[in-house]
Amino acid sequence: MDNNDLKTILHEIISDLEEIRVAVARRAVATGDQSTTRGEIAAGANREAYSRLRKRVDGLQ
């Protein structure tokens, strides 16, 4: 297994985590969760964190 294989696996894991985040956010909206604003703020922070993580994975050598 080389670095490209590891990068691919890490990107797949990140994508799975993003799908989970989206599903949780949709459920909160669908159930009328009163903390939706906090959830939206957290979702934005999570998107930024995933973006930084992807960049770090891409930078692996």
C-alpha distance matrix in Angstrom:
0.0 3.8 7.0 8.1 6.0 7.2 10.5 10.9 10.7 13.0 15.3 15.7 16.7 19.1 20.5 21.2 22.9 25.0 26.1 27.3 29.1 30.9 31.9 33.4 35.2 36.6 37.8 39.5 41.4 42.3 43.8 45.7 44.0 46.3 43.5 42.2 42.9 40.9 38.1 38.2 38.0 35.1 33.3 33.8 32.4 29.4 28.8 29.0 26.6 24.0 24.6 24.1 20.9 19.5 20.7 19.0 15.6 16.4 17.4 14.2 13.4
3.8 0.0 3.8 5.5 5.4 6.5 8.8 10.2 11.0 12.6 14.5 15.8 17.0 18.7 20.3 21.6 23.1 24.7 26.3 27.7 29.1 30.8 32.2 33.7 35.2 36.7 38.2 39.7 41.3 42.5 44.2 45.8 44.1 46.2 43.3 41.8 42.2 40.3 37.7 37.4 37.0 34.3 32.5 32.6 31.1 28.4 27.6 27.4 25.2 22.7 22.8 22.1 19.2 17.6 18.2 16.6 13.4 13.6 14.3 11.1 9.9
7.0 3.8 0.0 3.8 5.4 5.0 6.0 8.5 9.8 10.3 12.1 14.1 15.2 16.2 18.1 19.9 20.9 22.3 24.3 25.7 26.7 28.4 30.2 31.5 32.8 34.5 36.2 37.4 39.0 40.4 42.1 43.4 41.7 43.6 40.5 39.1 39.2 37.3 34.8 34.4 33.8 31.2 29.5 29.4 27.8 25.3 24.4 23.9 21.8 19.5 19.3 18.5 15.7 14.2 14.5 12.9 9.7 10.0 10.5 7.4 6.7
8.1 5.5 3.8 0.0 3.8 5.4 5.0 6.2 8.7 9.8 10.5 12.3 14.3 15.2 16.4 18.4 20.0 20.9 22.6 24.5 25.6 26.9 28.7 30.4 31.5 32.9 34.8 36.3 37.5 38.9 40.8 42.2 40.8 42.8 39.9 38.1 38.3 36.8 34.1 33.4 33.2 30.8 28.7 28.5 27.4 24.7 23.4 23.3 21.6 18.8 18.4 18.3 15.7 13.4 14.0 13.4 9.9 9.3 11.0 8.9 8.7
6.0 5.4 5.4 3.8 0.0 3.8 5.5 5.1 6.3 8.7 9.9 10.7 12.5 14.4 15.4 16.8 18.6 20.1 21.3 23.0 24.6 26.0 27.3 29.1 30.6 31.9 33.4 35.1 36.6 37.6 39.4 41.1 39.7 42.0 39.2 37.6 38.2 36.5 33.6 33.3 33.3 30.6 28.5 28.8 27.8 24.8 23.7 24.1 22.1 19.2 19.5 19.6 16.5 14.5 16.0 15.1 11.4 11.8 13.8 11.4 11.7
7.2 6.5 5.0 5.4 3.8 0.0 3.8 5.4 5.1 6.1 8.5 9.8 10.6 12.3 14.2 15.4 16.6 18.3 20.0 21.3 22.6 24.4 25.9 27.2 28.7 30.4 31.8 33.2 35.0 36.2 37.7 39.3 37.6 39.7 36.8 35.4 35.9 33.9 31.3 31.1 30.8 28.0 26.2 26.6 25.2 22.2 21.6 21.7 19.4 16.7 17.4 17.0 13.7 12.4 14.0 12.5 8.9 10.3 12.0 9.3 10.5
10.5 8.8 6.0 5.0 5.5 3.8 0.0 3.8 5.5 5.1 6.1 8.6 9.9 10.4 12.2 14.2 15.3 16.3 18.3 20.0 20.9 22.5 24.4 25.8 26.9 28.6 30.3 31.6 33.0 34.5 36.3 37.6 36.0 38.0 35.0 33.4 33.6 31.9 29.3 28.7 28.4 25.9 23.9 23.9 22.7 19.9 18.8 18.8 16.9 14.1 14.2 14.1 11.2 9.2 10.7 9.9 6.1 6.9 9.4 7.7 9.6
10.9 10.2 8.5 6.2 5.1 5.4 3.8 0.0 3.8 5.5 5.2 6.2 8.7 9.9 10.5 12.4 14.4 15.3 16.6 18.6 20.0 21.1 22.7 24.6 25.8 27.1 28.9 30.5 31.8 32.9 34.9 36.5 35.2 37.4 34.7 32.9 33.5 32.0 29.1 28.5 28.7 26.2 23.8 24.2 23.5 20.4 19.1 19.8 18.1 14.8 15.2 16.0 13.1 10.6 12.8 12.8 9.1 9.5 12.6 11.4 13.0
10.7 11.0 9.8 8.7 6.3 5.1 5.5 3.8 0.0 3.8 5.5 5.1 6.3 8.7 9.9 10.7 12.5 14.3 15.4 16.8 18.6 20.2 21.3 22.9 24.6 26.0 27.3 29.0 30.7 31.7 33.3 35.1 33.6 36.0 33.3 31.8 32.6 30.9 27.9 27.8 28.1 25.2 23.1 23.9 23.0 19.7 19.0 20.0 17.8 14.6 15.9 16.5 13.1 11.6 14.3 13.7 10.1 11.8 14.5 12.8 14.7
13.0 12.6 10.3 9.8 8.7 6.1 5.1 5.5 3.8 0.0 3.8 5.4 5.1 6.2 8.6 9.8 10.6 12.3 14.3 15.4 16.5 18.5 20.1 21.2 22.7 24.5 25.9 27.2 28.9 30.3 31.8 33.3 31.6 33.6 30.7 29.3 29.8 28.0 25.2 25.1 25.0 22.1 20.3 20.9 19.6 16.4 15.9 16.6 14.2 11.3 12.7 12.9 9.4 8.4 11.3 10.4 7.2 9.7 12.2 10.9 13.7
15.3 14.5 12.1 10.5 9.9 8.5 6.1 5.2 5.5 3.8 0.0 3.8 5.4 5.0 6.1 8.6 9.8 10.4 12.3 14.3 15.2 16.5 18.4 20.0 21.0 22.5 24.4 25.8 27.1 28.5 30.4 31.7 30.3 32.5 29.7 27.8 28.3 26.9 24.0 23.4 23.6 21.1 18.7 19.1 18.4 15.3 14.0 15.0 13.4 9.9 10.8 12.0 9.1 6.9 10.2 10.6 7.6 9.0 12.3 12.1 14.9
15.7 15.8 14.1 12.3 10.7 9.8 8.6 6.2 5.1 5.4 3.8 0.0 3.8 5.4 5.1 6.2 8.7 9.8 10.6 12.5 14.3 15.4 16.6 18.6 20.1 21.2 22.8 24.6 26.0 26.9 28.8 30.6 29.4 31.8 29.3 27.5 28.5 27.2 23.9 23.7 24.4 21.8 19.2 20.2 19.9 16.4 15.4 17.1 15.5 11.9 13.5 15.1 12.2 10.4 13.8 14.3 11.3 12.7 16.0 15.4 18.0
16.7 17.0 15.2 14.3 12.5 10.6 9.9 8.7 6.3 5.1 5.4 3.8 0.0 3.8 5.4 5.1 6.3 8.7 9.9 10.7 12.4 14.4 15.4 16.7 18.6 20.1 21.3 22.9 24.7 25.8 27.2 29.0 27.4 29.8 27.1 25.7 26.7 25.0 21.9 22.1 22.6 19.6 17.5 18.9 18.1 14.5 14.3 16.0 13.8 10.7 13.1 14.3 11.0 10.4 14.1 13.8 11.3 13.7 16.5 15.8 18.7
19.1 18.7 16.2 15.2 14.4 12.3 10.4 9.9 8.7 6.2 5.0 5.4 3.8 0.0 3.8 5.4 5.1 6.2 8.7 9.9 10.5 12.4 14.3 15.4 16.6 18.5 20.1 21.2 22.8 24.3 25.9 27.2 25.6 27.7 24.9 23.3 23.9 22.3 19.3 19.2 19.4 16.6 14.4 15.4 14.7 11.1 10.6 12.3 10.3 6.9 9.4 10.9 8.1 7.6 11.4 11.7 10.0 12.2 15.0 15.1 18.4
20.5 20.3 18.1 16.4 15.4 14.2 12.2 10.5 9.9 8.6 6.1 5.1 5.4 3.8 0.0 3.8 5.4 5.0 6.3 8.7 9.8 10.6 12.4 14.3 15.4 16.6 18.5 20.1 21.3 22.5 24.5 25.9 24.8 27.2 24.8 22.7 23.6 22.6 19.3 18.8 19.7 17.3 14.4 15.6 15.8 12.3 11.1 13.5 12.5 8.8 10.7 13.2 11.0 9.6 13.4 14.5 12.6 14.0 17.3 17.7 20.7
21.2 21.6 19.9 18.4 16.8 15.4 14.2 12.4 10.7 9.8 8.6 6.2 5.1 5.4 3.8 0.0 3.8 5.4 5.1 6.4 8.7 10.0 10.7 12.5 14.4 15.5 16.7 18.6 20.3 21.1 22.7 24.6 23.4 26.1 23.8 22.1 23.6 22.3 18.8 19.1 20.3 17.5 14.9 16.9 17.0 13.2 12.9 15.7 14.2 11.0 13.7 15.9 13.4 12.7 16.5 17.1 15.1 17.1 20.2 20.1 23.1
22.9 23.1 20.9 20.0 18.6 16.6 15.3 14.4 12.5 10.6 9.8 8.7 6.3 5.1 5.4 3.8 0.0 3.8 5.4 5.1 6.2 8.7 9.9 10.7 12.4 14.3 15.4 16.7 18.6 20.0 21.2 22.8 21.2 23.5 20.9 19.5 20.8 19.1 15.8 16.3 17.2 14.2 11.9 14.1 13.8 10.0 10.5 13.1 11.4 8.8 12.1 13.9 11.6 12.0 15.7 16.0 14.8 17.2 19.8 19.9 23.3
25.0 24.7 22.3 20.9 20.1 18.3 16.3 15.3 14.3 12.3 10.4 9.8 8.7 6.2 5.0 5.4 3.8 0.0 3.8 5.4 5.0 6.2 8.6 9.9 10.6 12.3 14.3 15.4 16.7 18.3 20.1 21.3 20.0 22.2 19.7 17.7 18.7 17.6 14.3 14.0 15.1 12.7 9.7 11.5 12.0 8.5 7.9 11.1 10.4 7.7 10.3 13.0 11.6 11.5 15.0 16.2 15.3 17.0 19.9 20.7 24.1
26.1 26.3 24.3 22.6 21.3 20.0 18.3 16.6 15.4 14.3 12.3 10.6 9.9 8.7 6.3 5.1 5.4 3.8 0.0 3.8 5.4 5.2 6.2 8.7 9.9 10.6 12.3 14.3 15.5 16.3 18.4 20.1 19.3 22.0 20.1 17.9 19.6 18.9 15.2 15.2 17.1 14.9 11.7 14.0 15.1 11.7 11.2 14.6 14.2 11.4 13.9 16.7 15.3 14.7 18.3 19.6 18.3 19.9 23.0 23.6 26.8
27.3 27.7 25.7 24.5 23.0 21.3 20.0 18.6 16.8 15.4 14.3 12.5 10.7 9.9 8.7 6.4 5.1 5.4 3.8 0.0 3.8 5.5 5.1 6.2 8.6 9.9 10.6 12.4 14.4 15.2 16.5 18.4 17.2 20.0 18.0 16.4 18.4 17.3 13.6 14.5 16.3 13.6 11.2 14.2 14.8 11.4 12.1 15.5 14.5 12.4 15.5 17.8 16.1 16.4 20.0 20.8 19.7 21.8 24.6 24.9 28.3
29.1 29.1 26.7 25.6 24.6 22.6 20.9 20.0 18.6 16.5 15.2 14.3 12.4 10.5 9.8 8.7 6.2 5.0 5.4 3.8 0.0 3.8 5.5 5.2 6.2 8.7 10.0 10.7 12.5 14.3 15.6 16.8 15.2 17.5 15.1 13.4 15.0 13.8 10.2 10.8 12.5 9.9 7.4 10.6 11.3 8.2 9.1 12.6 12.0 10.6 13.6 15.9 15.0 15.7 18.9 19.9 19.5 21.5 24.1 24.9 28.4
30.9 30.8 28.4 26.9 26.0 24.4 22.5 21.1 20.2 18.5 16.5 15.4 14.4 12.4 10.6 10.0 8.7 6.2 5.2 5.5 3.8 0.0 3.8 5.5 5.1 6.1 8.6 9.9 10.7 12.2 14.3 15.4 14.7 17.3 15.4 12.9 14.7 14.5 10.8 10.5 13.1 11.5 8.2 11.0 12.8 10.3 10.0 13.8 14.1 12.5 14.7 17.7 17.1 17.1 20.3 21.9 21.4 22.8 25.7 26.8 30.2
31.9 32.2 30.2 28.7 27.3 25.9 24.4 22.7 21.3 20.1 18.4 16.6 15.4 14.3 12.4 10.7 9.9 8.6 6.2 5.1 5.5 3.8 0.0 3.8 5.5 5.1 6.2 8.7 10.0 10.4 12.2 14.3 13.7 16.9 15.6 13.5 16.1 15.9 12.1 12.8 15.6 13.8 11.1 14.3 16.0 13.3 13.6 17.3 17.3 15.6 18.2 20.9 19.9 20.1 23.4 24.7 23.9 25.6 28.5 29.2 32.6
33.4 33.7 31.5 30.4 29.1 27.2 25.8 24.6 22.9 21.2 20.0 18.6 16.7 15.4 14.3 12.5 10.7 9.9 8.7 6.2 5.2 5.5 3.8 0.0 3.8 5.5 5.1 6.2 8.8 9.8 10.6 12.4 11.0 14.0 12.5 11.0 13.7 13.0 9.4 11.0 13.6 11.5 9.7 13.4 14.6 12.3 13.5 17.0 16.7 15.7 18.6 21.0 20.1 20.9 24.1 25.1 24.7 26.7 29.3 30.0 33.5
35.2 35.2 32.8 31.5 30.6 28.7 26.9 25.8 24.6 22.7 21.0 20.1 18.6 16.6 15.4 14.4 12.4 10.6 9.9 8.6 6.2 5.1 5.5 3.8 0.0 3.8 5.4 5.1 6.4 8.6 10.1 10.7 9.7 12.2 10.6 8.2 10.6 10.7 7.0 7.7 10.9 9.7 7.6 10.9 12.9 11.3 12.2 15.5 16.1 15.5 17.8 20.4 20.2 20.9 23.8 25.2 25.2 26.9 29.4 30.6 34.1
36.6 36.7 34.5 32.9 31.9 30.4 28.6 27.1 26.0 24.5 22.5 21.2 20.1 18.5 16.6 15.5 14.3 12.3 10.6 9.9 8.7 6.1 5.1 5.5 3.8 0.0 3.8 5.4 5.2 6.0 8.6 9.9 10.2 13.2 12.6 9.9 12.8 13.6 10.2 10.4 14.0 13.3 10.9 13.9 16.3 14.7 14.9 18.4 19.2 18.2 20.3 23.2 22.9 23.1 26.1 27.8 27.5 28.9 31.7 32.9 36.3
37.8 38.2 36.2 34.8 33.4 31.8 30.3 28.9 27.3 25.9 24.4 22.8 21.3 20.1 18.5 16.7 15.4 14.3 12.3 10.6 10.0 8.6 6.2 5.1 5.4 3.8 0.0 3.8 5.4 4.9 6.1 8.5 8.5 12.1 12.0 10.3 13.7 14.2 11.0 12.3 15.7 14.6 13.0 16.3 18.2 16.5 17.4 20.9 21.2 20.3 22.8 25.4 24.9 25.4 28.6 29.8 29.4 31.2 34.0 34.8 38.3
39.5 39.7 37.4 36.3 35.1 33.2 31.6 30.5 29.0 27.2 25.8 24.6 22.9 21.2 20.1 18.6 16.7 15.4 14.3 12.4 10.7 9.9 8.7 6.2 5.1 5.4 3.8 0.0 3.8 5.5 5.3 6.2 5.1 8.4 8.2 6.7 10.3 10.8 8.0 9.9 13.1 12.4 11.5 14.8 16.6 15.6 16.9 20.0 20.5 20.3 22.8 25.1 24.9 25.9 28.7 29.9 30.0 31.9 34.3 35.3 39.0
41.4 41.3 39.0 37.5 36.6 35.0 33.0 31.8 30.7 28.9 27.1 26.0 24.7 22.8 21.3 20.3 18.6 16.7 15.5 14.4 12.5 10.7 10.0 8.8 6.4 5.2 5.4 3.8 0.0 3.8 5.5 5.1 6.1 8.8 9.3 6.6 9.9 11.6 9.3 9.8 13.4 13.7 12.4 15.0 17.6 16.9 17.5 20.7 21.7 21.5 23.4 26.1 26.3 26.9 29.6 31.2 31.4 32.9 35.4 36.7 40.3
42.3 42.5 40.4 38.9 37.6 36.2 34.5 32.9 31.7 30.3 28.5 26.9 25.8 24.3 22.5 21.1 20.0 18.3 16.3 15.2 14.3 12.2 10.4 9.8 8.6 6.0 4.9 5.5 3.8 0.0 3.8 5.5 7.7 11.0 12.2 10.2 13.6 15.2 12.8 13.5 17.1 17.1 15.6 18.4 20.9 19.9 20.4 23.7 24.6 24.0 26.1 28.8 28.7 29.1 32.0 33.6 33.4 34.9 37.7 38.8 42.3
43.8 44.2 42.1 40.8 39.4 37.7 36.3 34.9 33.3 31.8 30.4 28.8 27.2 25.9 24.5 22.7 21.2 20.1 18.4 16.5 15.6 14.3 12.2 10.6 10.1 8.6 6.1 5.3 5.5 3.8 0.0 3.8 5.5 9.0 10.8 9.9 13.6 14.8 12.8 14.4 17.7 17.5 16.7 19.8 21.8 20.9 22.1 25.2 25.8 25.5 27.9 30.3 30.1 30.9 33.9 35.1 35.0 36.8 39.4 40.4 43.9
45.7 45.8 43.4 42.2 41.1 39.3 37.6 36.5 35.1 33.3 31.7 30.6 29.0 27.2 25.9 24.6 22.8 21.3 20.1 18.4 16.8 15.4 14.3 12.4 10.7 9.9 8.5 6.2 5.1 5.5 3.8 0.0 3.8 6.1 8.6 7.7 11.1 12.8 11.6 12.9 16.1 16.6 16.2 18.9 21.0 20.8 21.9 24.8 25.7 25.8 27.9 30.3 30.5 31.5 34.1 35.5 35.8 37.5 39.9 41.1 44.8
44.0 44.1 41.7 40.8 39.7 37.6 36.0 35.2 33.6 31.6 30.3 29.4 27.4 25.6 24.8 23.4 21.2 20.0 19.3 17.2 15.2 14.7 13.7 11.0 9.7 10.2 8.5 5.1 6.1 7.7 5.5 3.8 0.0 3.8 5.4 5.7 9.2 10.1 9.0 11.3 13.9 14.0 14.3 17.1 18.7 18.6 20.2 22.9 23.4 23.9 26.3 28.3 28.5 29.8 32.4 33.5 33.9 35.9 38.0 39.2 42.9
46.3 46.2 43.6 42.8 42.0 39.7 38.0 37.4 36.0 33.6 32.5 31.8 29.8 27.7 27.2 26.1 23.5 22.2 22.0 20.0 17.5 17.3 16.9 14.0 12.2 13.2 12.1 8.4 8.8 11.0 9.0 6.1 3.8 0.0 3.8 5.4 7.8 8.8 9.3 11.3 13.3 14.0 15.1 17.4 18.9 19.4 21.2 23.4 24.1 25.2 27.3 29.0 29.6 31.2 33.4 34.5 35.3 37.3 39.2 40.5 44.2
43.5 43.3 40.5 39.9 39.2 36.8 35.0 34.7 33.3 30.7 29.7 29.3 27.1 24.9 24.8 23.8 20.9 19.7 20.1 18.0 15.1 15.4 15.6 12.5 10.6 12.6 12.0 8.2 9.3 12.2 10.8 8.6 5.4 3.8 0.0 3.8 5.5 5.3 6.1 8.6 10.0 10.5 12.0 14.3 15.4 16.0 18.1 20.1 20.7 21.9 24.1 25.6 26.2 28.0 30.1 31.1 32.1 34.1 35.8 37.1 40.9
42.2 41.8 39.1 38.1 37.6 35.4 33.4 32.9 31.8 29.3 27.8 27.5 25.7 23.3 22.7 22.1 19.5 17.7 17.9 16.4 13.4 12.9 13.5 11.0 8.2 9.9 10.3 6.7 6.6 10.2 9.9 7.7 5.7 5.4 3.8 0.0 3.8 5.4 4.8 6.0 8.6 9.6 10.0 12.2 14.1 14.6 16.0 18.3 19.4 20.3 22.2 24.1 24.8 26.2 28.4 29.7 30.6 32.3 34.2 35.8 39.5
42.9 42.2 39.2 38.3 38.2 35.9 33.6 33.5 32.6 29.8 28.3 28.5 26.7 23.9 23.6 23.6 20.8 18.7 19.6 18.4 15.0 14.7 16.1 13.7 10.6 12.8 13.7 10.3 9.9 13.6 13.6 11.1 9.2 7.8 5.5 3.8 0.0 3.8 5.3 5.0 6.3 8.6 9.7 10.7 12.5 14.1 15.3 16.9 18.4 19.9 21.3 23.0 24.3 25.8 27.5 28.9 30.2 31.7 33.4 35.2 38.9
40.9 40.3 37.3 36.8 36.5 33.9 31.9 32.0 30.9 28.0 26.9 27.2 25.0 22.3 22.6 22.3 19.1 17.6 18.9 17.3 13.8 14.5 15.9 13.0 10.7 13.6 14.2 10.8 11.6 15.2 14.8 12.8 10.1 8.8 5.3 5.4 3.8 0.0 3.8 5.4 5.1 6.1 8.5 9.9 10.6 12.1 14.2 15.5 16.4 18.2 20.0 21.2 22.3 24.2 25.9 26.9 28.3 30.2 31.6 33.2 37.0
38.1 37.7 34.8 34.1 33.6 31.3 29.3 29.1 27.9 25.2 24.0 23.9 21.9 19.3 19.3 18.8 15.8 14.3 15.2 13.6 10.2 10.8 12.1 9.4 7.0 10.2 11.0 8.0 9.3 12.8 12.8 11.6 9.0 9.3 6.1 4.8 5.3 3.8 0.0 3.8 5.4 5.0 6.0 8.6 9.7 10.1 12.1 14.2 14.8 16.0 18.1 19.7 20.4 22.0 24.1 25.2 26.2 28.1 29.9 31.3 35.1
38.2 37.4 34.4 33.4 33.3 31.1 28.7 28.5 27.8 25.1 23.4 23.7 22.1 19.2 18.8 19.1 16.3 14.0 15.2 14.5 10.8 10.5 12.8 11.0 7.7 10.4 12.3 9.9 9.8 13.5 14.4 12.9 11.3 11.3 8.6 6.0 5.0 5.4 3.8 0.0 3.8 5.4 4.9 6.2 8.7 9.6 10.5 12.5 14.1 15.1 16.5 18.5 19.7 20.9 22.8 24.4 25.5 26.9 28.8 30.6 34.3
38.0 37.0 33.8 33.2 33.3 30.8 28.4 28.7 28.1 25.0 23.6 24.4 22.6 19.4 19.7 20.3 17.2 15.1 17.1 16.3 12.5 13.1 15.6 13.6 10.9 14.0 15.7 13.1 13.4 17.1 17.7 16.1 13.9 13.3 10.0 8.6 6.3 5.1 5.4 3.8 0.0 3.8 5.4 5.2 6.4 8.7 10.0 10.9 12.5 14.4 15.6 16.9 18.5 20.2 21.5 22.9 24.5 26.0 27.4 29.4 33.1
35.1 34.3 31.2 30.8 30.6 28.0 25.9 26.2 25.2 22.1 21.1 21.8 19.6 16.6 17.3 17.5 14.2 12.7 14.9 13.6 9.9 11.5 13.8 11.5 9.7 13.3 14.6 12.4 13.7 17.1 17.5 16.6 14.0 14.0 10.5 9.6 8.6 6.1 5.0 5.4 3.8 0.0 3.8 5.4 5.0 6.1 8.6 9.9 10.3 12.1 14.1 15.2 16.1 18.1 19.9 20.8 22.2 24.1 25.6 27.1 30.8
33.3 32.5 29.5 28.7 28.5 26.2 23.9 23.8 23.1 20.3 18.7 19.2 17.5 14.4 14.4 14.9 11.9 9.7 11.7 11.2 7.4 8.2 11.1 9.7 7.6 10.9 13.0 11.5 12.4 15.6 16.7 16.2 14.3 15.1 12.0 10.0 9.7 8.5 6.0 4.9 5.4 3.8 0.0 3.8 5.4 4.9 6.1 8.6 9.6 10.3 12.2 14.2 15.0 16.3 18.4 19.8 20.7 22.3 24.2 25.9 29.6
33.8 32.6 29.4 28.5 28.8 26.6 23.9 24.2 23.9 20.9 19.1 20.2 18.9 15.4 15.6 16.9 14.1 11.5 14.0 14.2 10.6 11.0 14.3 13.4 10.9 13.9 16.3 14.8 15.0 18.4 19.8 18.9 17.1 17.4 14.3 12.2 10.7 9.9 8.6 6.2 5.2 5.4 3.8 0.0 3.8 5.4 5.1 6.4 8.7 9.9 10.7 12.5 14.2 15.4 16.8 18.6 20.1 21.2 22.9 25.0 28.6
32.4 31.1 27.8 27.4 27.8 25.2 22.7 23.5 23.0 19.6 18.4 19.9 18.1 14.7 15.8 17.0 13.8 12.0 15.1 14.8 11.3 12.8 16.0 14.6 12.9 16.3 18.2 16.6 17.6 20.9 21.8 21.0 18.7 18.9 15.4 14.1 12.5 10.6 9.7 8.7 6.4 5.0 5.4 3.8 0.0 3.8 5.5 5.1 6.2 8.7 9.9 10.6 12.2 14.3 15.5 16.6 18.4 20.0 21.2 23.1 26.8
29.4 28.4 25.3 24.7 24.8 22.2 19.9 20.4 19.7 16.4 15.3 16.4 14.5 11.1 12.3 13.2 10.0 8.5 11.7 11.4 8.2 10.3 13.3 12.3 11.3 14.7 16.5 15.6 16.9 19.9 20.9 20.8 18.6 19.4 16.0 14.6 14.1 12.1 10.1 9.6 8.7 6.1 4.9 5.4 3.8 0.0 3.8 5.3 4.9 6.1 8.5 9.7 10.3 12.1 14.1 15.1 16.2 18.1 19.8 21.3 25.0
28.8 27.6 24.4 23.4 23.7 21.6 18.8 19.1 19.0 15.9 14.0 15.4 14.3 10.6 11.1 12.9 10.5 7.9 11.2 12.1 9.1 10.0 13.6 13.5 12.2 14.9 17.4 16.9 17.5 20.4 22.1 21.9 20.2 21.2 18.1 16.0 15.3 14.2 12.1 10.5 10.0 8.6 6.1 5.1 5.5 3.8 0.0 3.8 5.4 5.1 6.1 8.7 9.8 10.5 12.4 14.3 15.3 16.5 18.4 20.4 24.0
29.0 27.4 23.9 23.3 24.1 21.7 18.8 19.8 20.0 16.6 15.0 17.1 16.0 12.3 13.5 15.7 13.1 11.1 14.6 15.5 12.6 13.8 17.3 17.0 15.5 18.4 20.9 20.0 20.7 23.7 25.2 24.8 22.9 23.4 20.1 18.3 16.9 15.5 14.2 12.5 10.9 9.9 8.6 6.4 5.1 5.3 3.8 0.0 3.8 5.5 5.0 6.2 8.6 9.9 10.7 12.4 14.3 15.3 16.6 18.9 22.5
26.6 25.2 21.8 21.6 22.1 19.4 16.9 18.1 17.8 14.2 13.4 15.5 13.8 10.3 12.5 14.2 11.4 10.4 14.2 14.5 12.0 14.1 17.3 16.7 16.1 19.2 21.2 20.5 21.7 24.6 25.8 25.7 23.4 24.1 20.7 19.4 18.4 16.4 14.8 14.1 12.5 10.3 9.6 8.7 6.2 4.9 5.4 3.8 0.0 3.8 5.4 5.1 6.1 8.6 9.9 10.5 12.3 14.2 15.3 16.9 20.7
24.0 22.7 19.5 18.8 19.2 16.7 14.1 14.8 14.6 11.3 9.9 11.9 10.7 6.9 8.8 11.0 8.8 7.7 11.4 12.4 10.6 12.5 15.6 15.7 15.5 18.2 20.3 20.3 21.5 24.0 25.5 25.8 23.9 25.2 21.9 20.3 19.9 18.2 16.0 15.1 14.4 12.1 10.3 9.9 8.7 6.1 5.1 5.5 3.8 0.0 3.8 5.4 4.9 6.1 8.6 9.7 10.4 12.2 14.1 15.6 19.3
24.6 22.8 19.3 18.4 19.5 17.4 14.2 15.2 15.9 12.7 10.8 13.5 13.1 9.4 10.7 13.7 12.1 10.3 13.9 15.5 13.6 14.7 18.2 18.6 17.8 20.3 22.8 22.8 23.4 26.1 27.9 27.9 26.3 27.3 24.1 22.2 21.3 20.0 18.1 16.5 15.6 14.1 12.2 10.7 9.9 8.5 6.1 5.0 5.4 3.8 0.0 3.8 5.4 5.2 6.3 8.7 9.9 10.6 12.4 14.7 18.2
24.1 22.1 18.5 18.3 19.6 17.0 14.1 16.0 16.5 12.9 12.0 15.1 14.3 10.9 13.2 15.9 13.9 13.0 16.7 17.8 15.9 17.7 20.9 21.0 20.4 23.2 25.4 25.1 26.1 28.8 30.3 30.3 28.3 29.0 25.6 24.1 23.0 21.2 19.7 18.5 16.9 15.2 14.2 12.5 10.6 9.7 8.7 6.2 5.1 5.4 3.8 0.0 3.8 5.5 5.1 6.3 8.7 9.9 10.6 12.8 16.4
20.9 19.2 15.7 15.7 16.5 13.7 11.2 13.1 13.1 9.4 9.1 12.2 11.0 8.1 11.0 13.4 11.6 11.6 15.3 16.1 15.0 17.1 19.9 20.1 20.2 22.9 24.9 24.9 26.3 28.7 30.1 30.5 28.5 29.6 26.2 24.8 24.3 22.3 20.4 19.7 18.5 16.1 15.0 14.2 12.2 10.3 9.8 8.6 6.1 4.9 5.4 3.8 0.0 3.8 5.4 5.0 6.2 8.6 9.8 11.0 14.7
19.5 17.6 14.2 13.4 14.5 12.4 9.2 10.6 11.6 8.4 6.9 10.4 10.4 7.6 9.6 12.7 12.0 11.5 14.7 16.4 15.7 17.1 20.1 20.9 20.9 23.1 25.4 25.9 26.9 29.1 30.9 31.5 29.8 31.2 28.0 26.2 25.8 24.2 22.0 20.9 20.2 18.1 16.3 15.4 14.3 12.1 10.5 9.9 8.6 6.1 5.2 5.5 3.8 0.0 3.8 5.4 5.1 6.1 8.6 10.2 13.6
20.7 18.2 14.5 14.0 16.0 14.0 10.7 12.8 14.3 11.3 10.2 13.8 14.1 11.4 13.4 16.5 15.7 15.0 18.3 20.0 18.9 20.3 23.4 24.1 23.8 26.1 28.6 28.7 29.6 32.0 33.9 34.1 32.4 33.4 30.1 28.4 27.5 25.9 24.1 22.8 21.5 19.9 18.4 16.8 15.5 14.1 12.4 10.7 9.9 8.6 6.3 5.1 5.4 3.8 0.0 3.8 5.4 5.0 6.2 8.9 12.2
19.0 16.6 12.9 13.4 15.1 12.5 9.9 12.8 13.7 10.4 10.6 14.3 13.8 11.7 14.5 17.1 16.0 16.2 19.6 20.8 19.9 21.9 24.7 25.1 25.2 27.8 29.8 29.9 31.2 33.6 35.1 35.5 33.5 34.5 31.1 29.7 28.9 26.9 25.2 24.4 22.9 20.8 19.8 18.6 16.6 15.1 14.3 12.4 10.5 9.7 8.7 6.3 5.0 5.4 3.8 0.0 3.8 5.4 5.0 6.6 10.2
15.6 13.4 9.7 9.9 11.4 8.9 6.1 9.1 10.1 7.2 7.6 11.3 11.3 10.0 12.6 15.1 14.8 15.3 18.3 19.7 19.5 21.4 23.9 24.7 25.2 27.5 29.4 30.0 31.4 33.4 35.0 35.8 33.9 35.3 32.1 30.6 30.2 28.3 26.2 25.5 24.5 22.2 20.7 20.1 18.4 16.2 15.3 14.3 12.3 10.4 9.9 8.7 6.2 5.1 5.4 3.8 0.0 3.8 5.3 5.4 9.0
16.4 13.6 10.0 9.3 11.8 10.3 6.9 9.5 11.8 9.7 9.0 12.7 13.7 12.2 14.0 17.1 17.2 17.0 19.9 21.8 21.5 22.8 25.6 26.7 26.9 28.9 31.2 31.9 32.9 34.9 36.8 37.5 35.9 37.3 34.1 32.3 31.7 30.2 28.1 26.9 26.0 24.1 22.3 21.2 20.0 18.1 16.5 15.3 14.2 12.2 10.6 9.9 8.6 6.1 5.0 5.4 3.8 0.0 3.8 5.6 8.2
17.4 14.3 10.5 11.0 13.8 12.0 9.4 12.6 14.5 12.2 12.3 16.0 16.5 15.0 17.3 20.2 19.8 19.9 23.0 24.6 24.1 25.7 28.5 29.3 29.4 31.7 34.0 34.3 35.4 37.7 39.4 39.9 38.0 39.2 35.8 34.2 33.4 31.6 29.9 28.8 27.4 25.6 24.2 22.9 21.2 19.8 18.4 16.6 15.3 14.1 12.4 10.6 9.8 8.6 6.2 5.0 5.3 3.8 0.0 3.8 6.3
14.2 11.1 7.4 8.9 11.4 9.3 7.7 11.4 12.8 10.9 12.1 15.4 15.8 15.1 17.7 20.1 19.9 20.7 23.6 24.9 24.9 26.8 29.2 30.0 30.6 32.9 34.8 35.3 36.7 38.8 40.4 41.1 39.2 40.5 37.1 35.8 35.2 33.2 31.3 30.6 29.4 27.1 25.9 25.0 23.1 21.3 20.4 18.9 16.9 15.6 14.7 12.8 11.0 10.2 8.9 6.6 5.4 5.6 3.8 0.0 3.8
13.4 9.9 6.7 8.7 11.7 10.5 9.6 13.0 14.7 13.7 14.9 18.0 18.7 18.4 20.7 23.1 23.3 24.1 26.8 28.3 28.4 30.2 32.6 33.5 34.1 36.3 38.3 39.0 40.3 42.3 43.9 44.8 42.9 44.2 40.9 39.5 38.9 37.0 35.1 34.3 33.1 30.8 29.6 28.6 26.8 25.0 24.0 22.5 20.7 19.3 18.2 16.4 14.7 13.6 12.2 10.2 9.0 8.2 6.3 3.8 0.0
